[in-house]
Amino acid sequence: MTTTPEMIARQQPLATDFGYRTTAAEVIAGHDLAGKRAIVTGGYSGLGLETVKALAGAGVTVVVPARRPDAAASALAGVTGVEVESMDLSDLESVAAFTASVRGAAKPIDLVIDVAGVMAPPQGLTAQGWDTQFGTNHLGHFALVSGVAPLLVEGSRVVSYSSTGHYRSPVLFDDINFESTPYDPWVAYGQAKTANALFAVGLDARAANRGIHAFSVHPGGIMTDLQRHISKEELIKRQWIDADGNPNPLFKTPAEGAATGLWAATAPELLTRGGVYCEDSSIKGVVSADHADMTTGGVKEWAIDVDFADRLWDLSVAATGLDPFSE
């Protein structure tokens, strides 16, 4: 691994006035966002829905790409300033059609917040033959951001939803699709979440000279539709819910879970911290590769490693045929 001293310095802890229970509305209060334009994936349920509501309430026009446009329109009914378009994040051709439509509108994009994802499904492949979690959570978002890159303006930010789940695995560059090793849904999830963090590192390195920055975030433990592939028995075993189906009281609400992503999208103190991994509307330190306690906070070096970020970037360019911010 080659985590540069500069990247380690950026990732040094940064405390703020916000915390674990800060809400989305609280974290953007006082920011003048009126007239800005954002894209939010997963914007019609869970954390994405709370993100859209907060942004729309602050005067932002929000484009919500949706695999189920009718369901999205229903969930967002009554939220002003929202545009719903069709897109399947797991299909790069669908992502290309969406981004072509956005480019056709020729309107500047100030924020891209990549919330959507899939967690621990049965083994499968995307339309283009990638592991479902890697292909959906990372490559779909890489293609989306790449496709709208010409519309990003100076001051734009891209927020990539990672997770403390990145502790479970680095990117398995030699076996991303689990062709040589048995499929483990949690290892695959960890790989995808590490990729989400590395995407922010790679993107910021290429776009910062244009005044465009990228960050990754861990939203915290929250019960949403993300857990739909996990059985009730496993959820109880993991103490995410009790026998009656009630979420662990230590978990955040969706409004609290959406806060860190919006903090990363707006905090002025992050302008010199591009590419960092954020949590609880703050920055925590770096933990060792063998650190296993996911409750302590902090990011593993493999998720902010510049060599890994460059290797992932090259792989993603080859997979999508897109190379944003290349000279």
Protein Blocks (a to p, Z undefined) as FASTA:
>chain_A
ZZdfklmmmmpccddfbdfklcfklmmgoiafehiacddehilgcjlmmmmmmmmmnopa
cddddfblmlmmmmmgoiahiacddddfklmklmmmmmmmmmmnopacfbdcdfbccehi
acdddfkopafklmmmmmmmmmmmmmmmmmpcghiacdddddfklmmoccdfklmnopmb
ccdfklmmmmmmmmmmmmmmmmmmmmmmnopacddddebjcddfklmmpcfklmmmnoma
cfkopacfkbccfklmmmmmmmmmmmmklmmmghiaceehiacddddfklmblkngpadf
klmcfklmmmmmmmmmmmnopaehiZZ
